[in-house]
C-alpha cells in the first residue's frame, strides 16, 4: 500500500505541473487515475451539442458546460465567490451575463431615460435631500425605465401573444391539486393541451428579448443601494432621525393634488420608525423601521414594477395574490430588508421570482422564514430570480419549481451566507403518473427544459455555513431535465440531504447536475437515480471533499450511468459508509445500452471506509458494465474536516 500511495503522490505532482504551476485538485487526480484504469480519459466526460438540433432558447453557458461537464465545478465555485456582502448587485450582474443565448450573443441594454422624462413630473413633499434623491431614482425606474424596457422586450409580439404569456404559458410552470383526482382521460387531455401551448409558444417565443428588463432591474438595484446606503449612514450617525425626516414634510391643503408630489402619488408610501401596516397594491414603499406588516397584492391587468425597502424591524410580508412580494412579472420586482427576523409568506411567482423579468429578494440579516407555493424563492423563467440571505438561521418551504429553479432561458438562485438552514420542497402536488404516496419537488438547485423543443436554464443553491437540512421528494437537490443545469454548493457544516428519486447530483435527458459539499460530516439518503447519476446523454456528479459521510440508496445510484449517461461520485477524505440495496447497477456502473454504453465512476480518496455493495476499502473494482468501476485509495493525508481553518 505504501508503494501505491507513493505512485499517486507522484501522479498528483505530474498532473499538477501545468503552465500556471498550480496543482491539480485531488478529485482531478482521482478522475485521471480511475478513467485510465477503465481504459478511458478524463476528456471522455463530454457530450456533443449536435445530439439534438440546438433550439433558439438554449443558454450559451448550458451548451458550453454540456461539452465539458467537469467544468461545472469551476463554474459553481465562481458563483460561490461572486457575491460580495451588502452588494447583491454584483452577483445579479454576473448572472445577467450568464443569460446570454447561444443563438443571440448580442445583448440588449435597457431603455435610457433623460432628465426631462421625470424631473418635471413631481413636486417635493419631504424636505430631506437624501430621501428625495432615493425616491427620484426609484420613480425614474418605476415610471419610465421599467415600462419602456418591458415594451422593448415585447415589442415584436401581438396583443394575443402577450396575453398568452400570462395565461397559457404560465400553465407550464404551475400545477393543481385537483390533478390528483382526475381520470386518465382527463390527464391525457391536460397533457395534450400543454403540448399545444408549447407548440404555440415556439412559433413566437424567439421574438421575446428579456435582456432590457433584467438589465434595467440590475441597474436599478445598483443605483438604489447606493442611495439607501447614504441615507442609512446618516441615520446611523445621528445626523438626522427618521422622525425628523417624517416631520419635515410639506403642509398640503385637503384639496391638493397629491399625485404631483413625490412620495405621495398612488401606490407610494413612506413609513416612519413605528410599526406600520401596508395593505393593497404598491409600486414603492420605503419604511424606516418598526415591526411592520405588509399585505401585498398585484393586479393581473396592471403589471408594473415594485420596489420595497425596509431598513429595520421584525417584519411580516404576506402575498395576497400571485406575483406579489419580490416578483418580477414582465418587469422588475425588488424587495430589500436590511435588519430583523422576518417572515415571508408568498404564493406562486414570489420571493425572488423572475418571470419574463427580474425578481430579487435581499435579506441582509436575521433569522427568517420563507414560505411559498410555485416558481418562488429564486426562480427564473425568461429572466432572473434571485434570493440572497446574508445571515441567520433560516427556513425555506415551497411546493414546486422553487428554491433555485431555472426554467427556459432563465436562472434562479438562492444564495445563503450563514446559519443552520432548512430547505423543504414538495408535499403538495403528487407525482400521480408514478406513485400514490410521493410528490414532485422539481426544486433545490433544479434546471428544467421542455423536451424536445425548449432548452432549460440554470438553477442553484449556494449555502456557505451551518448545519443544513435539505428535504425533497422527486427531482431535487442538484438535478435537472433537458438541456439545463442544476447545482448545489454547501461549504461547511454537518448537512443532511434527503430525497426520494432523481436527486443529489442527478441528470436526465441531455442535461447536467452537480452537488458539491466541502466540509462536514454529511448524510445522503435516497431511493434511486441519486448521488451521481446520469441518464440519457447526461452527467450527474456528487463531490464531497471532507468529512465522515454516509451515503444510502437503493439502486442506479452512487456513480451510475444509464443510456449513454455519466454518473460520478467522488469523496476526497473521511471515514465514510456507502450503503446500496441493489449492487448490480450502482457504485461505479455504466450500462451497455446504445452501442457505446455509459460511464460510472466511483472514487474514494481517503479514510477507512465501509461498503455494502460493489466497493471495498483500499481496492479497485470493475462492475458488470463496459465503462463502470471504482477505486478506494489513500491519496492524501487527513486534513481539517471542519472547515474552520478556511
C-alpha positions as CSV (number, residue, x, y, z in Angstrom):
1,X,0.0,0.0,0.0
2,X,2.9,2.4,0.7
3,X,4.1,1.9,-2.9
4,X,0.6,2.7,-4.1
5,X,0.4,5.9,-2.1
6,X,3.8,6.9,-3.5
7,X,2.6,6.3,-7.0
8,X,-0.4,8.5,-6.5
9,X,1.5,11.3,-4.9
10,X,3.9,11.3,-7.9
11,X,0.8,11.4,-10.1
12,X,-0.5,14.3,-8.2
13,X,2.7,16.3,-8.9
14,X,2.8,15.2,-12.5
15,X,-0.8,16.1,-13.3
16,X,-0.5,19.3,-11.4
17,X,2.6,20.5,-13.3
18,X,0.7,22.7,-15.6
19,X,1.6,26.0,-17.3
20,X,0.3,28.1,-14.5
21,X,2.2,26.0,-11.9
22,X,-1.0,25.2,-10.0
23,X,-1.5,21.7,-8.6
24,X,-4.4,19.6,-9.8
25,X,-7.1,19.0,-7.2
26,X,-7.4,15.6,-5.5
27,X,-10.6,14.9,-7.5
28,X,-8.9,15.7,-10.8
29,X,-6.1,13.3,-9.8
30,X,-8.6,10.6,-8.8
31,X,-10.5,11.1,-12.0
32,X,-7.4,10.7,-14.2
33,X,-6.4,7.5,-12.4
34,X,-9.8,5.7,-12.5
35,X,-10.5,6.7,-16.1
36,X,-7.1,5.3,-17.0
37,X,-7.8,2.1,-15.1
38,X,-11.0,1.7,-17.1
39,X,-9.5,2.5,-20.5
40,X,-10.9,6.0,-20.6
41,X,-9.6,9.6,-20.5
42,X,-11.0,12.5,-18.4
43,X,-11.9,14.3,-21.7
44,X,-14.3,11.4,-22.5
45,X,-16.6,13.0,-20.0
46,X,-18.3,15.2,-22.6
47,X,-21.3,15.5,-24.8
48,X,-21.6,16.9,-28.3
49,X,-24.1,19.7,-28.9
50,X,-25.3,18.0,-32.1
51,X,-27.1,15.2,-30.3
52,X,-30.1,17.3,-30.9
53,X,-30.7,20.4,-33.1
54,X,-29.9,23.4,-30.9
55,X,-33.1,25.3,-30.2
56,X,-33.2,29.1,-30.2
57,X,-33.8,29.2,-26.4
58,X,-30.6,27.5,-25.3
59,X,-28.3,29.4,-23.0
60,X,-24.6,29.6,-24.0
61,X,-23.5,28.6,-20.5
62,X,-25.6,25.4,-20.7
63,X,-24.2,24.5,-24.2
64,X,-20.7,25.1,-23.0
65,X,-20.9,23.0,-19.9
66,X,-22.5,20.1,-21.8
67,X,-19.3,19.9,-23.8
68,X,-17.2,19.8,-20.6
69,X,-19.3,18.7,-17.6
70,X,-16.3,18.7,-15.4
71,X,-16.2,22.5,-15.8
72,X,-19.4,22.7,-13.7
73,X,-17.1,22.5,-10.6
74,X,-15.2,25.7,-11.6
75,X,-18.4,27.4,-12.7
76,X,-20.1,26.7,-9.4
77,X,-17.0,27.8,-7.5
78,X,-17.1,31.0,-9.4
79,X,-20.8,31.6,-8.5
80,X,-19.9,31.0,-4.8
81,X,-17.2,33.7,-5.0
82,X,-19.3,36.1,-7.0
83,X,-21.3,37.5,-4.1
84,X,-19.9,40.4,-2.0
85,X,-21.7,41.0,1.3
86,X,-24.0,44.1,1.2
87,X,-23.6,44.2,-2.6
88,X,-26.2,41.9,-4.2
89,X,-26.0,43.8,-7.4
90,X,-22.6,42.2,-8.2
91,X,-24.0,38.7,-8.2
92,X,-27.1,39.8,-10.1
93,X,-24.9,41.4,-12.8
94,X,-22.8,38.3,-13.2
95,X,-25.9,36.1,-13.5
96,X,-27.3,38.5,-16.1
97,X,-24.2,37.9,-18.2
98,X,-24.9,34.2,-18.0
99,X,-28.3,34.7,-19.5
100,X,-26.7,35.0,-22.9
101,X,-28.4,32.9,-25.5
102,X,-26.4,30.6,-27.7
103,X,-28.1,31.8,-30.9
104,X,-28.1,35.5,-30.0
105,X,-24.8,36.6,-28.4
106,X,-25.6,40.3,-28.9
107,X,-27.2,41.7,-25.7
108,X,-29.8,44.4,-25.5
109,X,-29.4,47.2,-22.9
110,X,-32.4,48.7,-21.1
111,X,-34.2,51.9,-22.0
112,X,-32.2,55.0,-21.1
113,X,-34.2,57.9,-19.6
114,X,-33.3,61.5,-19.9
115,X,-33.8,64.1,-17.2
116,X,-36.8,65.7,-18.8
117,X,-38.8,62.4,-18.6
118,X,-39.0,62.5,-14.8
119,X,-37.9,65.8,-13.2
120,X,-40.8,67.9,-14.3
121,X,-43.4,65.4,-13.2
122,X,-43.3,65.8,-9.4
123,X,-43.0,68.4,-6.7
124,X,-41.1,67.7,-3.5
125,X,-43.2,66.7,-0.4
126,X,-40.4,65.7,2.0
127,X,-37.6,68.2,2.8
128,X,-34.8,65.7,3.2
129,X,-32.4,65.7,0.3
130,X,-31.3,62.0,0.6
131,X,-34.9,60.7,0.8
132,X,-35.9,62.7,-2.2
133,X,-32.8,61.5,-4.1
134,X,-33.7,57.9,-3.4
135,X,-37.4,58.4,-4.4
136,X,-36.4,60.3,-7.5
137,X,-34.2,57.4,-8.6
138,X,-37.0,54.9,-7.9
139,X,-39.5,57.0,-9.8
140,X,-37.3,57.2,-12.8
141,X,-37.2,53.4,-13.0
142,X,-40.8,52.7,-12.0
143,X,-42.4,55.4,-14.2
144,X,-40.1,55.4,-17.2
145,X,-37.3,52.8,-17.5
146,X,-39.2,49.7,-16.4
147,X,-42.3,50.1,-18.6
148,X,-40.2,51.2,-21.6
149,X,-37.8,48.3,-21.1
150,X,-40.8,45.9,-21.0
151,X,-42.1,47.4,-24.2
152,X,-38.7,46.7,-25.8
153,X,-38.9,43.1,-24.6
154,X,-42.3,42.5,-26.0
155,X,-42.2,44.9,-29.0
156,X,-42.5,42.2,-31.6
157,X,-45.4,40.4,-30.0
158,X,-49.1,40.9,-30.9
159,X,-51.6,41.6,-28.1
160,X,-52.7,38.0,-28.3
161,X,-49.2,36.7,-27.9
162,X,-48.6,39.0,-24.9
163,X,-51.7,37.7,-23.2
164,X,-50.5,34.1,-23.9
165,X,-47.6,34.7,-21.5
166,X,-49.9,35.4,-18.6
167,X,-52.4,32.7,-19.4
168,X,-51.4,29.6,-21.3
169,X,-47.6,29.7,-20.9
170,X,-48.0,30.2,-17.1
171,X,-49.7,26.8,-17.0
172,X,-46.4,25.1,-18.0
173,X,-44.9,26.0,-14.6
174,X,-47.9,25.6,-12.4
175,X,-49.9,22.7,-11.2
176,X,-53.2,21.9,-9.4
177,X,-54.0,19.6,-6.5
178,X,-57.1,18.7,-8.5
179,X,-55.0,16.7,-10.9
180,X,-54.6,14.1,-8.3
181,X,-58.3,13.2,-8.7
182,X,-58.5,13.4,-12.5
183,X,-59.3,10.3,-14.6
184,X,-56.6,9.0,-17.1
185,X,-58.6,10.6,-19.9
186,X,-58.7,14.0,-18.2
187,X,-54.9,13.8,-17.5
188,X,-54.3,12.9,-21.1
189,X,-56.4,15.8,-22.3
190,X,-54.5,18.2,-20.0
191,X,-51.1,16.9,-21.2
192,X,-52.2,17.4,-24.9
193,X,-53.3,20.9,-24.1
194,X,-49.9,21.8,-22.5
195,X,-48.2,20.3,-25.5
196,X,-50.2,22.5,-27.7
197,X,-49.2,25.5,-25.6
198,X,-45.6,24.7,-26.2
199,X,-46.1,24.3,-29.9
200,X,-47.8,27.6,-30.0
201,X,-45.2,29.4,-27.9
202,X,-42.3,28.1,-30.1
203,X,-43.8,30.0,-33.1
204,X,-43.2,33.4,-31.5
205,X,-41.1,32.9,-28.3
206,X,-37.9,33.7,-30.0
207,X,-39.2,37.3,-30.6
208,X,-39.0,37.9,-26.8
209,X,-35.9,39.6,-25.5
210,X,-35.9,39.7,-21.7
211,X,-32.4,41.4,-21.6
212,X,-33.7,45.0,-21.4
213,X,-36.0,44.2,-18.4
214,X,-33.4,42.2,-16.5
215,X,-30.6,44.7,-17.2
216,X,-32.9,47.5,-16.0
217,X,-33.5,45.7,-12.8
218,X,-29.9,45.1,-12.1
219,X,-29.1,48.8,-12.8
220,X,-31.9,49.9,-10.5
221,X,-30.6,47.7,-7.8
222,X,-27.1,49.0,-8.1
223,X,-28.2,52.7,-8.0
224,X,-30.9,52.3,-5.3
225,X,-28.5,50.5,-2.9
226,X,-26.1,53.5,-3.2
227,X,-28.9,55.9,-2.2
228,X,-30.1,53.6,0.6
229,X,-26.6,53.3,1.9
230,X,-26.1,57.0,2.1
231,X,-29.5,57.5,3.8
232,X,-28.8,54.8,6.3
233,X,-25.4,56.1,7.1
234,X,-26.9,59.5,8.0
235,X,-29.5,57.8,10.2
236,X,-26.9,55.6,12.0
237,X,-24.5,58.6,12.6
238,X,-27.3,60.5,14.2
239,X,-27.1,63.4,11.8
240,X,-30.8,63.0,11.3
241,X,-33.5,60.8,12.6
242,X,-36.4,59.0,10.9
243,X,-38.8,61.1,12.9
244,X,-37.3,64.3,11.8
245,X,-37.5,63.2,8.2
246,X,-41.1,62.3,8.5
247,X,-41.9,65.6,10.2
248,X,-40.1,67.6,7.6
249,X,-42.9,67.3,5.1
250,X,-44.9,70.0,3.3
251,X,-48.3,71.0,4.5
252,X,-50.9,70.2,1.9
253,X,-54.4,71.6,1.8
254,X,-57.1,69.0,1.8
255,X,-57.9,69.6,-1.9
256,X,-54.2,69.3,-3.0
257,X,-53.4,67.0,-5.9
258,X,-51.2,64.5,-4.1
259,X,-50.4,62.8,-7.4
260,X,-48.0,65.6,-8.2
261,X,-45.9,65.2,-5.0
262,X,-43.0,62.7,-4.9
263,X,-43.8,60.0,-2.4
264,X,-47.5,60.8,-2.1
265,X,-48.6,59.5,-5.5
266,X,-50.9,56.5,-5.7
267,X,-49.1,53.2,-4.9
268,X,-46.4,55.0,-3.0
269,X,-45.8,55.1,0.8
270,X,-43.1,56.2,3.2
271,X,-43.3,54.7,6.6
272,X,-41.7,56.0,9.8
273,X,-39.9,54.3,12.6
274,X,-43.0,52.8,14.2
275,X,-45.0,49.7,13.5
276,X,-46.8,50.2,10.2
277,X,-49.4,48.2,8.2
278,X,-49.5,48.2,4.4
279,X,-52.3,46.6,2.6
280,X,-53.1,46.5,-1.2
281,X,-51.1,47.1,-4.4
282,X,-48.0,49.2,-4.2
283,X,-45.3,50.3,-6.5
284,X,-42.9,51.8,-3.9
285,X,-42.6,51.5,-0.1
286,X,-39.7,52.8,2.0
287,X,-40.0,52.1,5.7
288,X,-37.6,53.4,8.3
289,X,-38.2,50.8,11.0
290,X,-40.5,49.0,13.3
291,X,-42.2,45.7,13.2
292,X,-44.2,46.1,10.1
293,X,-46.9,44.0,8.3
294,X,-47.1,44.0,4.5
295,X,-50.3,42.5,2.9
296,X,-49.4,43.0,-0.7
297,X,-51.3,42.2,-3.9
298,X,-50.7,42.6,-7.6
299,X,-53.4,43.1,-10.2
300,X,-53.5,40.9,-13.2
301,X,-54.4,43.7,-15.6
302,X,-51.7,46.1,-14.4
303,X,-48.2,44.6,-14.5
304,X,-45.9,47.2,-13.0
305,X,-42.5,47.3,-11.3
306,X,-42.3,47.2,-7.5
307,X,-39.7,48.4,-5.0
308,X,-39.9,47.7,-1.3
309,X,-37.2,48.9,1.1
310,X,-37.4,48.2,4.8
311,X,-34.4,49.4,6.9
312,X,-35.1,47.5,10.2
313,X,-37.6,45.6,12.3
314,X,-39.1,42.2,12.6
315,X,-41.4,42.3,9.6
316,X,-44.1,40.1,8.1
317,X,-44.6,40.1,4.3
318,X,-47.7,38.4,3.0
319,X,-48.7,37.9,-0.6
320,X,-52.5,38.1,-1.1
321,X,-52.2,37.2,-4.8
322,X,-49.7,35.5,-7.1
323,X,-47.0,37.8,-8.5
324,X,-46.7,39.7,-5.2
325,X,-43.7,40.2,-2.9
326,X,-40.4,40.3,-4.7
327,X,-41.9,39.3,-8.0
328,X,-40.8,40.5,-11.4
329,X,-43.5,39.5,-13.9
330,X,-42.9,41.2,-17.3
331,X,-40.9,43.8,-15.3
332,X,-38.8,44.1,-12.1
333,X,-39.7,43.4,-8.5
334,X,-37.2,44.3,-5.8
335,X,-37.5,43.7,-2.0
336,X,-34.7,44.8,0.3
337,X,-34.9,44.1,4.0
338,X,-31.8,45.2,5.9
339,X,-32.4,44.1,9.5
340,X,-34.7,41.9,11.6
341,X,-36.1,38.4,12.0
342,X,-38.6,38.4,9.2
343,X,-41.3,36.2,7.8
344,X,-42.1,36.0,4.1
345,X,-45.4,34.3,3.1
346,X,-45.7,34.1,-0.7
347,X,-48.0,32.5,-3.1
348,X,-46.8,31.5,-6.6
349,X,-44.3,33.6,-8.5
350,X,-43.0,35.3,-5.4
351,X,-39.9,35.7,-3.1
352,X,-37.4,36.3,-5.8
353,X,-39.3,35.2,-8.9
354,X,-38.3,36.5,-12.4
355,X,-41.0,35.6,-14.9
356,X,-40.1,37.3,-18.1
357,X,-38.4,39.8,-15.8
358,X,-36.2,40.3,-12.8
359,X,-37.2,39.4,-9.2
360,X,-34.9,40.0,-6.2
361,X,-35.4,39.4,-2.5
362,X,-32.4,40.6,-0.5
363,X,-32.4,40.0,3.3
364,X,-29.3,41.2,5.0
365,X,-29.6,39.7,8.5
366,X,-31.9,37.9,10.9
367,X,-33.5,34.5,11.4
368,X,-36.0,34.4,8.7
369,X,-38.7,32.1,7.3
370,X,-39.8,31.8,3.7
371,X,-43.0,30.0,2.7
372,X,-44.5,29.9,-0.8
373,X,-46.0,27.7,-3.5
374,X,-44.7,27.5,-7.1
375,X,-42.0,29.3,-9.1
376,X,-40.6,31.1,-6.0
377,X,-37.6,31.5,-3.7
378,X,-35.1,32.1,-6.5
379,X,-36.9,31.0,-9.7
380,X,-36.2,32.3,-13.2
381,X,-38.1,31.8,-16.5
382,X,-37.0,34.0,-19.4
383,X,-35.4,36.1,-16.7
384,X,-33.6,36.1,-13.4
385,X,-34.9,35.2,-10.0
386,X,-32.6,35.7,-7.0
387,X,-33.0,35.3,-3.2
388,X,-30.0,36.4,-1.2
389,X,-30.0,35.9,2.6
390,X,-26.8,37.0,4.4
391,X,-27.3,35.8,7.9
392,X,-29.3,33.9,10.5
393,X,-30.9,30.5,10.9
394,X,-33.5,30.4,8.1
395,X,-36.3,28.1,6.9
396,X,-37.3,27.7,3.3
397,X,-40.6,25.9,2.4
398,X,-42.0,25.7,-1.1
399,X,-44.1,23.3,-3.1
400,X,-42.8,23.2,-6.7
401,X,-40.4,24.8,-9.1
402,X,-38.6,26.7,-6.4
403,X,-35.5,27.2,-4.3
404,X,-33.0,27.7,-7.1
405,X,-35.1,26.9,-10.2
406,X,-34.0,27.7,-13.7
407,X,-36.6,27.2,-16.4
408,X,-36.4,28.1,-20.1
409,X,-33.9,31.0,-20.7
410,X,-33.9,31.6,-17.0
411,X,-31.6,31.5,-14.0
412,X,-32.9,31.0,-10.4
413,X,-30.5,31.2,-7.4
414,X,-30.7,31.0,-3.6
415,X,-27.5,32.4,-2.1
416,X,-27.4,31.8,1.7
417,X,-24.4,33.2,3.5
418,X,-24.6,31.8,7.1
419,X,-26.6,29.9,9.7
420,X,-28.1,26.5,10.1
421,X,-30.8,26.5,7.4
422,X,-33.6,24.2,6.5
423,X,-34.9,23.6,2.9
424,X,-38.1,21.7,2.2
425,X,-39.7,21.3,-1.2
426,X,-42.7,19.3,-2.2
427,X,-45.6,17.8,-0.2
428,X,-48.4,19.3,-2.3
429,X,-48.5,18.1,-5.9
430,X,-48.4,14.4,-6.2
431,X,-46.3,12.5,-8.8
432,X,-49.6,10.8,-9.9
433,X,-48.1,9.1,-13.0
434,X,-45.7,7.0,-11.0
435,X,-46.6,6.9,-7.3
436,X,-49.5,7.2,-5.0
437,X,-47.6,8.5,-2.0
438,X,-44.8,10.7,-3.4
439,X,-44.8,14.3,-4.5
440,X,-43.0,16.3,-7.2
441,X,-40.4,18.8,-6.0
442,X,-38.5,20.0,-9.1
443,X,-36.6,22.3,-6.8
444,X,-33.5,22.9,-4.7
445,X,-31.0,23.6,-7.5
446,X,-33.1,22.3,-10.4
447,X,-32.8,23.1,-14.1
448,X,-35.7,22.3,-16.3
449,X,-36.4,22.4,-20.0
450,X,-39.3,21.3,-22.2
451,X,-38.4,18.3,-24.2
452,X,-37.8,18.3,-27.1
453,X,-38.2,21.9,-28.2
454,X,-37.1,24.3,-25.4
455,X,-33.8,24.0,-23.6
456,X,-33.8,24.8,-19.9
457,X,-31.9,27.2,-17.7
458,X,-29.7,27.2,-14.5
459,X,-31.0,26.6,-11.0
460,X,-28.7,26.6,-7.9
461,X,-28.5,26.8,-4.1
462,X,-25.3,28.2,-2.7
463,X,-25.0,27.8,1.1
464,X,-21.8,28.8,2.9
465,X,-22.0,27.9,6.5
466,X,-24.1,26.0,9.1
467,X,-25.6,22.5,9.7
468,X,-28.2,22.5,6.9
469,X,-31.0,20.1,6.0
470,X,-32.4,19.6,2.6
471,X,-35.7,17.7,2.2
472,X,-37.4,16.9,-1.1
473,X,-39.2,14.1,-2.9
474,X,-38.8,13.7,-6.7
475,X,-36.4,15.8,-8.8
476,X,-34.4,17.9,-6.5
477,X,-31.1,18.7,-4.9
478,X,-28.8,19.4,-7.8
479,X,-30.9,17.7,-10.5
480,X,-32.0,18.7,-14.0
481,X,-34.1,17.8,-17.0
482,X,-33.5,18.6,-20.7
483,X,-30.5,20.9,-21.6
484,X,-30.3,22.6,-18.3
485,X,-28.1,22.7,-15.2
486,X,-29.0,22.1,-11.6
487,X,-26.4,22.7,-8.8
488,X,-25.9,22.9,-5.0
489,X,-22.8,24.1,-3.3
490,X,-22.6,23.8,0.5
491,X,-19.4,24.9,2.1
492,X,-19.3,23.9,5.8
493,X,-21.5,22.1,8.3
494,X,-22.8,18.7,9.0
495,X,-25.5,18.6,6.4
496,X,-28.4,16.2,5.8
497,X,-29.7,15.5,2.2
498,X,-32.9,13.6,2.0
499,X,-34.6,13.0,-1.4
500,X,-36.6,10.0,-2.8
501,X,-35.7,9.9,-6.5
502,X,-33.8,11.9,-9.1
503,X,-31.6,13.9,-6.8
504,X,-28.2,14.7,-5.2
505,X,-26.3,15.2,-8.4
506,X,-28.7,13.6,-10.9
507,X,-29.3,14.5,-14.5
508,X,-31.8,13.1,-17.0
509,X,-32.2,13.6,-20.8
510,X,-29.2,15.7,-22.1
511,X,-28.6,17.7,-19.1
512,X,-26.3,18.3,-16.1
513,X,-26.4,18.1,-12.3
514,X,-23.7,18.8,-9.7
515,X,-23.7,18.7,-5.9
516,X,-20.5,19.9,-4.1
517,X,-20.2,19.7,-0.3
518,X,-16.8,20.9,1.0
519,X,-16.7,20.3,4.8
520,X,-18.7,18.4,7.4
521,X,-20.0,15.0,8.3
522,X,-22.8,14.7,5.9
523,X,-25.7,12.3,5.3
524,X,-27.1,11.5,1.8
525,X,-30.2,9.3,1.5
526,X,-32.4,8.5,-1.5
527,X,-34.0,5.7,-3.4
528,X,-32.8,5.7,-7.0
529,X,-31.2,7.7,-9.7
530,X,-29.2,9.5,-7.0
531,X,-25.8,10.5,-5.7
532,X,-24.0,11.0,-9.0
533,X,-26.3,9.6,-11.7
534,X,-26.6,10.5,-15.4
535,X,-29.3,9.1,-17.6
536,X,-29.7,9.6,-21.4
537,X,-26.7,11.7,-22.5
538,X,-26.5,13.4,-19.2
539,X,-23.9,13.8,-16.4
540,X,-24.7,13.8,-12.7
541,X,-21.8,14.5,-10.3
542,X,-21.6,14.4,-6.4
543,X,-18.4,15.7,-4.9
544,X,-17.8,15.6,-1.2
545,X,-14.4,16.9,-0.2
546,X,-14.1,16.4,3.6
547,X,-15.8,14.7,6.5
548,X,-17.1,11.3,7.6
549,X,-20.1,10.8,5.4
550,X,-22.9,8.3,5.0
551,X,-24.4,7.5,1.6
552,X,-27.5,5.4,1.3
553,X,-29.5,4.5,-1.8
554,X,-31.5,1.6,-3.3
555,X,-30.4,1.3,-6.9
556,X,-29.0,3.1,-10.0
557,X,-27.1,5.4,-7.7
558,X,-23.6,6.3,-6.3
559,X,-21.9,6.7,-9.6
560,X,-24.3,5.2,-12.1
561,X,-24.5,5.9,-15.8
562,X,-27.6,4.9,-17.8
563,X,-28.5,5.1,-21.5
564,X,-25.2,6.8,-22.5
565,X,-25.2,8.9,-19.3
566,X,-22.3,9.6,-17.0
567,X,-22.5,9.2,-13.2
568,X,-19.7,10.3,-10.9
569,X,-19.3,10.1,-7.1
570,X,-16.1,11.4,-5.5
571,X,-15.3,11.6,-1.8
572,X,-11.9,13.1,-1.1
573,X,-11.4,12.5,2.6
574,X,-13.0,11.0,5.7
575,X,-14.2,7.6,7.1
576,X,-17.3,7.0,5.0
577,X,-20.1,4.5,4.7
578,X,-21.6,3.5,1.4
579,X,-24.8,1.5,1.5
580,X,-26.6,0.2,-1.5
581,X,-29.5,-2.2,-1.8
582,X,-29.0,-3.3,-5.4
583,X,-25.3,-3.6,-6.2
584,X,-25.8,-4.7,-9.8
585,X,-26.3,-1.2,-11.1
586,X,-24.6,1.1,-8.6
587,X,-21.3,2.1,-7.1
588,X,-19.5,2.5,-10.4
589,X,-21.9,1.2,-13.1
590,X,-22.3,2.1,-16.7
591,X,-25.0,0.1,-18.5
592,X,-24.1,-1.0,-22.1
593,X,-27.2,0.4,-23.9
594,X,-26.9,2.1,-27.3
595,X,-23.7,0.8,-28.8
596,X,-21.0,2.6,-26.8
597,X,-22.6,2.4,-23.4
598,X,-22.4,4.6,-20.3
599,X,-19.9,5.7,-17.7
600,X,-20.0,5.2,-13.9
601,X,-17.0,6.4,-11.8
602,X,-16.9,5.8,-8.1
603,X,-13.8,7.4,-6.4
604,X,-12.9,7.5,-2.7
605,X,-9.5,9.1,-2.0
606,X,-9.0,8.7,1.8
607,X,-10.1,7.2,5.1
608,X,-11.1,3.8,6.4
609,X,-14.4,3.2,4.6
610,X,-17.3,0.7,4.9
611,X,-19.2,-0.7,2.0
612,X,-22.4,-2.6,1.3
613,X,-22.3,-3.2,-2.5
614,X,-19.5,-3.3,-5.0
615,X,-16.9,-1.3,-3.2
616,X,-14.2,-2.3,-0.8
617,X,-11.7,-0.3,1.2
618,X,-8.3,0.1,-0.4
619,X,-9.3,-1.7,-3.7
620,X,-10.0,-1.1,-7.3
621,X,-13.0,-2.8,-8.9
622,X,-15.0,-3.1,-12.1
623,X,-18.7,-3.8,-12.4
624,X,-20.5,-5.8,-14.9
625,X,-20.7,-3.0,-17.4
626,X,-18.4,-1.6,-20.1
627,X,-17.3,1.6,-18.6
628,X,-18.1,1.2,-14.9
629,X,-15.9,0.8,-11.8
630,X,-14.5,2.3,-8.7
631,X,-11.5,2.7,-6.5
632,X,-10.8,3.3,-2.8
633,X,-7.3,4.6,-2.2
634,X,-5.3,6.8,0.3
635,X,-4.3,9.7,-1.9
636,X,-3.6,12.5,0.6
637,X,-3.1,12.6,4.4
638,X,-6.1,13.7,6.5
639,X,-6.8,17.4,6.8
640,X,-9.1,19.7,8.7
641,X,-12.6,18.3,8.1
642,X,-14.4,21.1,9.9
643,X,-13.8,23.9,7.5
644,X,-12.9,26.2,10.5
645,X,-9.4,26.8,9.0
646,X,-10.9,28.2,5.8
